[in-house]
Amino acid sequence: MALTDEYGRPLRDLRVSVTDRCNFRCTYCMPKEIFNREWEFLARDSLLSFEEITRIVGLFSRLGVTKLRITGGEPMMRRGIVDLVSRLARIQEIDDIAMTTNGSLLERHAANLAVAGLDRVSVSLDSLDNATFMAMNDAGFSVDRVLEGIDAAAAAALTPIKINMVVQRGVNDGDVLAVAEYFRDTGHIVRFIEYMDVGHTNGWRLNDVVPAAEIVDIVASAHEIEPLEAQYPGEVARRWGYIDGSGEFGVISSVSQPFCGSCVRARISAEGMLYTCLFATSGIDLRRPLRDGSSDEELMSLISKVWEKRNDRYSEIRSEAIVNLPKVEMSYIGG
């Protein structure tokens, strides 16, 4: 019998953060005012080792997980990331391994990651306007260098490549159409993401959110589009296709049109905390039993009990009362 939570949602997808470090200081994720020289990142021995990550992913695969996404921070800042991908690619039950990246190190690693067994990448790119993009990443990193990384990923067949754009009102909402048009006819798929209230350091306000419906209207003002069917159960993006056949884009509407009812994702932070929601206020420590000698059966029993008691639906019940509850930061848990 498939493992399901209190709402009947199966466990299918796993996101594993391999580091809490990033070389960007994106204002909606790791604002420089907080994540500065005084910020204490996780110590090396606090991180799950590659052996521990591989073991945990293997156990999740035995409980029904078939899709794996490697996240961070910036995952390519974890030394030996190619070796980790190679280890994970040997887990037979996992049929899709993806990675979310800011693209800064993609040109360097794309070919080796593909050989190791990575299937595809999602690249964060919040604007094609260099001034806007550099202001948002707050690290002096140019658009051209990210585009070069995307080209390298395409050459390595890490496809389909998804381009993630977090849209903030008054910041980069004027760039939506330009991004949509740039990636039409490339085979790459843009995902416009509503600005979300993950963590507490990004100063999130509801007024800063550009609803997905408004984003769709912006693209539709210039191009004929039509809705597309979901490709698999639990797909978070609502897909739209260009009627002229030049590709598709999607919108991820966690704020305005929540999709909690079909969420099949679990998340593991870089030091081994299991979270059952992106907006979780607490997690379950897997590192301690891993290092205390727990058997596979004991670990699987722990994971199963956590999932079977899962009743998260934060986005569906988002209110002032819960928005201000302590939540894990995006850089700590991945997207």
C-alpha positions in Angstrom: 0.0 0.0 0.0 1.3 3.5 -0.9 2.4 5.8 1.9 -0.1 8.6 2.2 -0.7 11.5 4.6 -3.8 12.5 6.5 -5.3 14.0 3.3 -4.4 11.0 1.1 -1.4 12.7 -0.5 1.3 10.2 -1.5 5.0 10.7 -1.0 6.5 11.0 -4.5 9.0 13.9 -4.6 12.0 14.6 -2.4 14.1 17.8 -2.3 17.5 17.5 -0.7 19.5 20.6 0.3 23.2 19.9 0.2 24.4 23.3 1.5 23.1 26.4 3.2 25.7 28.5 1.5 25.2 30.6 -1.6 27.3 33.1 -3.6 24.2 35.3 -4.3 22.5 37.5 -1.8 19.0 37.6 -3.5 16.9 40.1 -1.6 13.9 37.7 -1.4 16.0 34.8 -0.1 19.3 35.7 1.5 19.3 39.5 2.0 22.8 40.8 2.6 21.6 42.8 5.7 21.0 39.4 7.5 23.4 37.0 5.7 26.5 39.0 6.1 30.0 38.3 7.5 28.6 37.8 10.9 26.2 35.1 9.8 27.1 31.6 11.0 26.6 29.0 8.3 26.5 25.3 9.1 29.8 23.7 10.1 31.1 21.0 7.8 30.5 18.2 10.2 26.9 19.4 10.7 26.1 18.7 7.0 25.0 15.3 5.9 27.8 13.4 4.3 27.4 12.0 0.8 27.1 8.6 2.2 24.3 9.7 4.5 22.5 11.6 1.8 22.7 8.6 -0.5 21.4 6.3 2.2 18.5 8.6 3.1 17.4 9.0 -0.6 17.6 5.2 -1.0 15.2 4.8 1.9 12.8 7.4 0.6 12.8 5.6 -2.8 11.7 2.4 -1.0 8.8 4.5 0.4 7.6 5.7 -3.0 9.8 8.6 -4.0 10.7 8.5 -7.7 11.7 12.2 -8.3 14.6 13.8 -6.6 15.7 17.5 -6.7 19.1 18.7 -5.4 18.9 22.2 -3.9 20.7 24.6 -1.6 21.7 27.4 -1.0 23.6 27.0 -4.2 24.2 23.2 -4.6 27.3 23.6 -6.8 29.1 25.3 -3.9 29.2 21.9 -2.2 32.6 20.4 -2.9 32.3 17.1 -4.8 28.7 17.7 -6.0 29.4 15.7 -9.2 30.4 12.6 -7.1 27.2 13.0 -5.1 25.1 13.0 -8.3 26.9 9.9 -9.5 26.0 8.1 -6.2 22.4 9.1 -6.3 22.0 8.2 -10.0 22.7 4.6 -9.0 19.5 4.3 -7.0 17.3 2.4 -9.3 13.9 3.6 -8.1 14.8 7.2 -8.7 13.9 7.9 -12.3 14.4 11.7 -12.4 17.2 13.7 -10.8 17.0 17.5 -11.2 19.0 20.4 -9.6 17.9 24.0 -8.8 20.8 26.5 -9.3 21.5 30.2 -9.7 23.5 29.3 -12.8 26.7 30.9 -11.6 28.8 27.7 -11.7 26.8 25.9 -14.3 29.1 26.6 -17.2 31.9 24.9 -15.2 30.0 21.8 -14.1 27.2 21.1 -16.6 29.0 18.6 -18.7 30.4 16.6 -15.7 27.0 16.6 -14.0 25.3 15.2 -17.1 27.8 12.4 -17.3 27.3 11.7 -13.6 23.6 11.2 -14.1 21.9 14.5 -13.6 18.8 14.7 -15.8 17.9 18.4 -15.9 18.3 21.7 -14.2 16.2 24.6 -13.1 18.0 28.0 -13.3 16.9 31.1 -11.3 16.9 34.2 -13.5 14.7 37.0 -12.2 15.3 39.5 -15.0 17.0 40.0 -18.4 17.7 43.6 -17.5 21.2 43.6 -16.1 20.7 46.4 -13.6 17.6 44.8 -12.2 19.1 41.4 -12.1 22.3 42.6 -10.3 20.2 44.6 -7.8 18.2 41.5 -7.0 21.1 39.0 -6.7 23.1 41.7 -4.9 26.4 40.0 -5.7 27.4 41.8 -8.9 26.6 38.8 -11.1 25.5 39.6 -14.6 22.7 38.2 -16.7 25.2 37.2 -19.5 27.0 34.8 -17.2 23.8 33.0 -16.2 22.8 32.8 -19.9 26.2 31.2 -20.6 25.5 28.7 -17.9 22.1 27.9 -19.5 23.7 27.4 -22.9 26.2 25.0 -21.3 23.4 23.0 -19.7 21.6 22.8 -23.0 24.8 21.6 -24.7 25.1 18.9 -22.0 21.4 17.9 -22.6 20.3 18.8 -19.1 16.9 19.4 -20.5 14.2 20.5 -20.5 15.7 23.5 -18.7 13.3 25.5 -16.6 13.9 29.1 -16.0 12.6 30.3 -12.6 11.6 33.9 -12.2 10.3 35.2 -8.9 8.1 38.1 -9.7 7.9 41.1 -7.3 5.7 44.1 -7.8 7.7 47.2 -8.4 10.9 45.3 -8.7 10.9 43.1 -11.8 7.2 42.7 -12.8 7.9 44.9 -15.8 10.3 42.2 -17.2 7.8 39.4 -17.4 7.0 39.7 -21.1 10.7 40.1 -22.0 11.7 36.9 -20.2 8.7 35.0 -21.7 9.7 36.2 -25.2 13.4 35.6 -24.9 12.9 31.9 -24.1 10.1 31.2 -26.6 11.3 28.8 -29.3 14.3 27.8 -27.3 12.9 24.6 -25.8 13.4 26.1 -22.3 10.4 26.5 -20.1 9.9 29.7 -18.0 8.3 29.3 -14.6 6.9 32.6 -13.2 6.8 32.2 -9.4 4.7 34.3 -7.1 6.8 36.0 -4.4 6.3 33.8 -1.3 6.5 34.3 2.5 9.2 31.7 3.1 11.1 32.4 6.3 11.2 35.9 7.9 14.2 37.7 6.6 12.9 38.9 3.2 10.4 41.4 4.4 7.5 39.8 2.6 4.3 41.7 2.1 1.1 40.6 0.3 1.2 43.9 -1.7 4.5 42.8 -3.2 2.9 39.7 -4.8 2.0 39.7 -8.5 -0.8 37.1 -8.8 -0.3 34.4 -11.3 -3.5 35.5 -13.2 -2.0 38.9 -13.8 1.3 37.3 -15.0 -0.7 35.2 -17.5 -2.6 38.3 -18.7 0.7 40.1 -19.3 1.9 37.3 -21.6 -1.5 36.9 -23.2 -1.5 40.7 -24.1 1.2 39.9 -26.7 0.7 36.3 -27.6 -2.2 33.8 -28.1 -1.9 31.2 -25.4 -4.0 28.2 -24.2 -4.0 26.2 -21.0 -2.2 22.8 -21.0 -2.9 19.7 -19.0 -0.7 18.8 -16.1 2.0 16.3 -17.0 1.8 14.4 -13.8 -0.2 14.3 -10.5 1.1 16.9 -8.0 2.6 19.2 -10.7 2.8 22.6 -9.0 3.0 24.8 -12.1 -0.1 25.7 -14.2 1.1 25.3 -17.8 0.3 27.5 -20.7 1.2 26.9 -24.3 1.7 29.3 -27.2 -0.9 28.6 -29.8 1.7 29.1 -32.6 3.7 26.1 -31.2 6.6 28.1 -30.0 6.7 26.5 -26.6 5.2 26.9 -23.1 5.5 28.7 -19.8 4.0 28.1 -16.4 3.0 29.9 -13.3 3.5 28.8 -9.7 0.7 30.4 -7.6 1.4 29.4 -4.0 -0.2 32.6 -2.7 -3.2 33.3 -5.0 -4.1 29.8 -6.1 -2.7 27.3 -3.5 -2.0 23.8 -4.6 -1.6 22.2 -1.2 -4.2 19.5 -2.0 -1.9 17.8 -4.5 1.5 18.4 -2.8 3.5 15.2 -2.7 6.9 16.7 -1.7 9.1 16.2 1.3 12.2 18.2 2.0 15.5 17.5 3.8 17.8 20.4 4.9 21.5 20.2 4.6 22.0 19.0 8.1 19.3 16.3 7.9 16.1 17.8 9.1 13.0 16.4 7.5 10.3 19.0 6.6 6.9 18.2 5.1 6.1 21.7 3.9 8.1 24.6 2.4 6.5 26.8 5.1 7.2 24.4 8.0 7.8 25.8 11.5 9.7 22.7 12.6 11.3 19.5 11.3 12.3 16.0 12.3 16.0 15.2 12.9 17.2 12.4 10.7 20.9 13.1 11.2 20.9 11.9 14.8 19.4 8.4 14.1 21.6 8.1 11.1 24.7 8.7 13.2 23.4 6.7 16.2 23.3 3.5 14.3 19.6 3.2 13.5 18.8 0.4 11.0 17.1 1.1 7.7 13.9 -0.3 9.0 13.9 2.0 12.0 14.6 5.0 9.8 11.9 4.1 7.3 9.5 3.6 10.2 10.3 7.1 11.5 9.8 8.7 8.0 6.6 6.8 7.5 5.1 8.0 10.8 6.0 11.6 10.0 4.4 11.4 6.6 1.3 9.6 7.7 0.7 12.3 10.3 1.3 15.1 7.8 -1.6 17.6 7.5 0.2 20.7 6.2 -1.8 23.1 4.0 -0.2 26.4 4.9 -1.0 28.2 1.6 -4.6 27.2 1.7 -5.1 28.7 5.2 -2.6 31.5 5.0 -3.7 34.2 7.4 -2.2 36.9 9.6 -2.2 34.4 12.5 0.1 31.9 10.8 2.1 34.2 8.5 4.0 35.5 11.5 4.8 32.0 13.0 8.5 31.1 12.9 9.3 29.4 9.6 12.4 27.9 8.1 14.4 30.1 5.7 14.5 29.4 2.0 18.3 29.2 1.9 18.2 26.5 4.6 15.6 24.2 3.1 15.8 24.9 -0.7 12.8 26.0 -2.8 
